[in-house]
Amino acid sequence: MTRSEAKLFKVRPITDHLNQRFQQLYILSQNIALDESLPQWKGWLDINQFIRNKAATVGIKTYEVCESQTGYLWRFEVHVGHDESPQDSPLSGVVPALVLKLLNGLEHKGHTVWMDNFYNSPALARELKVRGFDCVGTLRLNRQFVPTELTNLTKGALAVGQVCGCTSGDVDLVVWRDKNLVSLISTYHGLTTVKCGDVLKPSIVPDYNVCMGGVDRKDQMIAMYPIERRRNRVWYKKFFRRLLNVSVLNAFILLRTQRPLTHRRFRETLVRELVAKHKPLSPSAGTARPVGHFPAQYDFLAGKQHERQRRFCAVCKKRTTAYCRQCNVPLCVFTCFEPHHT
């Protein structure tokens, strides 16, 4: 096993099953967001990650592909440390290989991928464009193939609201001066700007603010019903509860496409139906024992305080120390008493 397979050995069957079912049951719309999520885990764990701007801060990081509009989780990968990039990957680096792995199966379907500056790069944007994706998001200016005209820009070189950009084929790089420099990348916006109030912004910015929150929307919806909140010393049990919570959310999104329903009402109905299906039958619903028939045990043998008389059961023909008091028939209590009388 590889390092990642060894660390996720106990949860790998359920993660593989959920990834397969999530992809089979839902067709994503055009805009999808790729980001990380962080289920909280404060115990000792060597795959724990620290992300300052997340609500949990410390926990098990997962890379997720979610629909921007609904927050439906389509695929996820658990972070266990970066392995070497595959030999057949067209791009060098672990992060581009991870992005291509998460988006596998969505090629040439017209999707627009929204990512932050941890994932984006000009080389990755060009590769995604070849595979039929549009790619939009923020960008780190120290990435490979970013022009020096943009990397050398300083905060004082641009006035507030001023935009500077470069275009190469389908890939557009934009630097916009707000309170600080904001660098962006897109494969279809171009260098156009829009006016939001009194502020002039690149057209990428308002679209990014709307479409990037798919993973955050999913986290916000499951945070209202934290199944995994119960304390536990075993990390994979708590992580399983997180996966269960996400599965319930995806089921709600699937049902909501067919009829209007609130998230709370869906969970209440689900709980009632699960309890009704698995609760034990009431005594009136089952087969009642006939009145007057009660099991008893034979007396002890003469001179022996721990050995009772044994006779052959009338049903299974095994030797037993029990019998029916009314019928005076030897019967095994747990397996043969009720079938004999009913």
Disulfide bonds with the S-S distance in Angstrom:
none
